[in-house]
Amino acid sequence: MKKYATYTLKDFVTDGFFLEHACSPTEETHLLWNSFKSNYPHRVPVFNEALRTVKVLGLTKNVRDNKALIEVWGNLSTAMANADRRSQRLSRRKNLGKFSKYAAALLALFGFATMWYWVQDTPEPSTRLFEIATGFGENKTVVLPDGSVIQLNGNTSMKYNSGWEVSPKREVWLNGEAFFDVAHVENKEFIVHSANMNIKVKGTSFNFMSREDKATVLLKEGKVLLDVIPADTTNIVLEPGYGFSYSKKEEALELSHKKVDVKALTSWKEDKLIFDNTQLEIIDETLRDNYGLRIHYNPNASPSMGFTGEFSSYHIDPLLSALKKSFDIDIVEL
């Protein structure tokens, strides 16, 4: 993507890869161009202008099909610029001052009418919903349009709308678990929606897990406001190093008033699973939610038994083997 750092408006609208994205964006191209905008923020204005130009001119993905239209567009732009310079020279002559005003007005009217025809003939670009998902045991990193970086844990899906440049707020919808490193944008709130909870942030780093029966937030830095939907509780303030959890099964709120080890609890980001006398019941939830596995307890095993160890989150066979050797359990697929 480095070559695009020097692209002009014309370079963009005549580039096949850019046109492919502008006309038929996909999850893959959207992620690539978001990465480009994050790495070269000074090129964002010309990039956005190129997107608008593609829409206004009704360009297609085929560079050859666009050639004639782009030539007309370029010739018209040059002609109008030359006419404007001529009208400015004429305006300096007193005897032609009145004529120059009329000429400038006619040129402006012609340009406006031409652009009005193009805009009216081109459908208004609709807001597009993008979805990124991971399978069991898969992690994925996503760069959003504002530069925020999101790491998705296994068995997770996240959706967000296009058009963040003009929207008064930034919104995403999460089902699963993700770590958010949110970029600060002045006067643009960032909101994470889920079935259980909404989180309002500005520039913040936090881990959010929301699945069928519970939701948990771990705040690394910054500040967040929580709205717990089923409990009709709003504006719960969470401070760095604290965790908040909600369980729909128990219909109870639990706000942790002690410091939590955010690094250990989010070790999946570093491709690790760290357990420190962790109950089998909690490990069972991790295996079920992220890997599609569950623990079957035999007579000599209990969900309250503790387990300690550090394992890879990508290759979990050593973890499964250690669990079965340590306890009277079987591990089966859901």
N, C-alpha and C positions, 0 to 999 in steps of 0.2 A: 504493500500500500504506500510505500515511501514515495513513489513517483508522483502520486496525486498531491503531494505537499506543495508542488509548484504549479498546479493546474489553474488555468484561467477559466472563466465561465464557458467560453467556447470549447476549451479542451474537454470539460466535463460533458457537455451536451453532445459531443461527437465521439465519446468513448463508449465502446460496446458494453463493458462490464458495468459502468455507471448506469447506462440506459436500461440494462437488464433489471437492476435494482429499482430504478425510478418507476418503471412500468409494471414490473411484477415482483415486488419484494418478497423474499422468503426469510425464514428464521435465520438461515446461515448468512445471507448477504446483509441482513439487518445488523447482526452481531459484528460482522467485519467493518461495516461503515461506522457503527458506534465506536469501535476501537479506533478507527481513523480519526474521528472527531475528538476523541479523548487525547490522542497523541499529538494532533495538530489543531488545537482550538482556534488558532488564528485563521484557519481555512474554513471554519464553520459557516461564516456569512456567505462566501461564494458557493459553498456546497449547497446551502439552503436555497440560494438564488437559482442555482442550476436546477434543483428539483422543481421550483415554481415555473421556470422557463419550459421545462419538459411538459408540464401540465398545461400551461397557457398555449403553447404552440401545438399541442397534441402530437408530440413526437412518439415514435414507436421504438421497439427494441432493435429494429433493423437500421443500421447506420446509413446504408445506401438509400433506403426509402426516405430518410430525413434530409438527405443532401440538398435537394432543391429548396425545401422549405427553409433550411438554415441559411442558404445563400440569399433568399429573398429577405429573410429577417436581417441578415448582416448588411445587405445593400440598403434596406430601408433605414436601418439605424445610422449608417454612414451618410445617406442622403439628408436625413433630418438634422444630423449634426452639422453638415456643411451648410444647409439652408439656414440653420440658426446662426452660424458664424456670419453668413452673408447678411442676414437681417440686422445683426448687430452693427456691421459696417455701414449699412444703409441708414441706420438710425442716427448716425453721426452727421448725416447730411440734412440740414434743416428742411430743404425743399422736399425731401422724401420721407420725413419723419412720420407723417400720417400713414403713408403707404406701408412703411416698415411695421407699424403696429398691426395693421390689417394682415400683413403677410405672416407675422409671428403668430397671430391668433388663428389664422387658417391652418398653419403648420401644426400648432398644438391641437386644434380640433381634429385634423386628419390623423395625427398620432393617437389621440384618445379614441377616435372611432375605430381605428384599426385594432387597437388593443381590446376595445369593448367587444368587437366581433369575435376575436380569438377566445376571450374569456367566456362569452355567452355560448360559443360553439363547443366549449370543453366542459365536461361534467365537473361539478365541484368535487374535489378530492375528499373522500369520506374518511372518517376515523377508522383506523385498522387495528384490530386486536391481535396481539402477538402472544403466543404461548410457548414456553420452554418447559420441557419435562425430562425427568431422569427415570431410569429403570431401577430395579432392585440392585443395590450394591454399586450404583453409579453416582459419581459426583460431577458437577458441571459449574463452570464459572461464567457469569453473564455480566457484560458491561451495558448499562442502561443509557438512554440518550443524554442524560445529564452528567454522565461520568461515574455514577454510583456503581459499585462493584458488588454483585450478589453471588454467593456460593451456595449452590443447591445440594442438599444431601440426597441419599437414595430415595426412590419412590416419592418424588416431589414434583409438583407442577406449579408454575407461576405464570400469570397473565398480566399484560399491561397494554395500554393504548398508545398509538402513535400520536403525534401532534403535541408533544410536551413543550415545544418552543412557544406555542401560543396559549396553552392551557394555564389557568391560574394555580393549579396544583398538580402534583405528581402522584399517581396512584398505581398500586400493584395489588394483585389478588393471589394469595398463597394457599396451597393445600399441601402440607408436608412440613419440611424443616429447611431453613436457610439462614445463612449468616449475612447480614446487611452492613455494608460500609457505605453510608449515605453521604453523597456530596452536598455541601451547603450551597443553596441557591437562595439569594435574598428574596424574601416575600413569596416564596413558593414552597408550601408545605408538602412534605412527603408522607403519604398515608399507605399503610399496609392493611389490607382487608383480609379477613378469614371468616369462616363460619362461626367461630367462637369469640373473636376479639378483633378490634381495630387498634392500630398503633399509629400515633401522630408524632412525627419527628422532624428535625431540621438536618443538622450535620451530626450523625450519630453512628456508632458501631454496636450492633446487638445481634443476638441469636434468637430466632423465633421458630417455635414448633407448634403447629396447629393441625391436629388430626381429628378423627371422628369424635373422640370422647374427652379430649383435654387440649389445653394450650399452655405453653411455657415460654416466658421471655427472660433472657439473661442479658443484662446490659453491661457492655464493656466500657463504653465512654459516651459522654453526652447526656442527653435527657430525653425521656419519652413520656407521652401521656397515653394511658391505656383505657379503652372502652370495652368492657366485658358485656357482650351482647345478651346472652341468656340471663345474666344476673341483673341486667339493666343498671349497671354501675359504670360511671363515666369519670374521666379525668383523674385516674389513679396515676400518681407520679412515681416513677422508678428512677433511682439514682445509680451511678456506676458501681459495679461490683455486687449488685443485688439481683435476686431473681423473683419472678412472680409466676405463679401457676394457678390454673383453674381446671377443675374436673367437673364435667357435666354429669357423670355418674353419681357423684356425691352431692351435686348441687351446692358446692361449698367453695369459698375463695380462700386461698392460702398465700399470704404475702410474706416472703422470707425477710426477717429482720436481722439476719446475720449475713456476713460476707460469704459469697459463694466463689468457688474456684472456677471462674469463667473459662480459663484456658483449658483446664482438664475437661470441663463439660462440653467444650466445643473442639475437642481434639480431633474430631472427624475431619475438620478443615485441613489438618496436617496429615491426613491419611492414617490416623491412629485411632484406636479404641483403648481408652485408659479406664481401668476399673480399680477402685480402692475400697475393698470390702463391700462391694456393690451387691445388693440383694439379687438373687436369681430372678425375682419378679421384674426388676428393672431391666436386667439383661434380656429377659424374654421380650419385653416391649421393644427394645432396640432391634433385636433379631426380627421380630414380626413387622415392625414399621419400615425398616430400611432394607431388609433382605428377604422378606417373604418366608421366614422360618418361624417355628415356635418350639418351645420346650415342653416335652411330655414328662411329667413327674412320676417316677416309680415309687414304690412304698417307702424307700429309705431316703427320699429327697423331699425338701420343703422349699417353697418360694422365698422364704425368709433367710435362707442360707446365703452367706457372703462369699464373694470371689474377688481376688486381686490379681492383676496382670496387665500387661501392655501388648497390644497386637496390631497388626496391619488392618486397616478398614477395607482394603482392596482384596486381600487374600485372607479370608476368614477361616480357612480350613484348620490352621493351627489353633485358633480360638475354639472352634467346635470340638476339636480333638481334646483340648485341655479341659473343657467343661465336662465332657463325657467321662474322662478319666477321674475327675475330681468328685463327681456327683453321680448318683443313681438316676440318670436321666437319659432320654432319647431326644434327638432334635430332628424334627420332621418338617416337610414343606406344608405351607398352608393349603 
